[in-house]
Amino acid sequence: MKFVRPTKLVDTMKFVHPVIFGLAFVITSSIHVAQACGASSPEAELDALRLDTVAEEDHIQALQSAEDYLQAGITHFHAKQYDLAEDAFRASLQMACRDHKIDTEISALTNLGNVLTRLGRLLEAERQFHHAIKLAQGSGKWRLEASALYNLGILYKERQEPKRAERIYRRALAALERLKAHEAPQLKTATLNNLGNLLRERGEFHRAERILRESLQLSEAYGDQEGAKIAASNLAKLYRDDYGLNGETGLAYRRSISPAKQTSRRPSSRTF
């Protein structure tokens, strides 16, 4: 799931007591919604009671819907305010479940998993991703399924479980194959990049080269400059360090990659 740019929310002066609204909604509905939607953790109700903090921090915003809370969570996430992001995503999840907004529910689960990963609560994060994957599969939301799988693969990579990460990345690619080529090219290139880099680190250089070249070609075809830089950087490292191609042969390989792209040292993991 590619994070969308947060939309400008409505000034609270146009509403009456938005802080009271947000807190009152959570207190009255958290138990029923958690039971109906399958709460992701036993602490969900206590976490929900802290949502007034989100509203207080966002006092210039009126959070009225699941989408509003989702966008607020994304804003906090990018500001590295992970506790506030967690609260906002939990509120979004509860509202989306109550209102039967399946896309927003899956997005909130995946975003919540990302926040919990950043907070080091990997087991909780894993549960959110699996829940998102199950919902996406059941409703035919292939892009959202691939996004949740992509992020779960990153989690397994961080947990030093490369074989599980590889399986998950391949499942994400399989889900993306159900989409038209132009629907999620950046997510596909990011998944290929992560898979290729994973294989390179495991010493499977030829498989890694094939996948990274596919990622580079796809990135260039769709104008994904960041994805192209990451793939080219990983390929250059493969040729230089892993193949040991430092002479004329190495130069010939590296000439197939734009010099500007080779200078990139950006991390291989992107957030969707």
QUIUR-V418430 format. One line per field, one symbol per residue. ss: DSSP state (H for helix, E for strand, L for the rest). phi: phi as a letter, one per 20 degrees, with the letter a starting at -180 (. if undefined). burial: 1 if it has 9 or more other ideal C-beta (glycine too) atoms within 8 Angstrom, else 0. A space follows every 10 residues. Layout:
ss->???
phi->???
burial->???
This chain:
ss->LLLLLLLLLL LHHHLLLHHH HHHHHHHHHH HHHHHHHLLL LLLHHHHHLL HHHHHHHLLL LLLLLHHHHH HHHHHHHHLL LHHHHHHHHH HHHHHHHHLL LHHHHHHHHH HHHHHHHHLL LHHHHHHHHH HHHHHHHHHL LHHHHHHHHH HHHHHHHHLL LHHHHHHHHH HHHHHHLLLL LLLLHHHHHH HHHHHHHHHH HLLLHHHHHH HHHHHHHHHH HLLLHHHHHH HHHHHHHHHH HHLLLLLHHH HHHHLLLLHH HHLLLLLLLL LL
phi->.ffefgefef fffecelfff gffffffedf ffffffengf bfegfffffe fffffffdfe cdedbfffff ffffffgfem effffggfff ffffffffel efffffffff ffgfffffen effffgffff ffffffffdm effffffffg ffffffffem cfffffgfff ffffffffef gefbffffff ffgfffffff feneffffff ffffffffff fdmeffffff ffffffffff eefmedefff ffffffdggf ffffcfffed dc
burial->1010010010 0100100110 1110111011 0011001011 0001101111 1111101100 1110011111 1111111000 1101111111 1111111100 1101111111 1111111110 0101111111 1110110000 1111111111 1111111000 0100110111 1110110010 0001111111 1111111111 0000100110 1111110111 0101001111 1111111111 0110100001 1011001000 1101000001 01
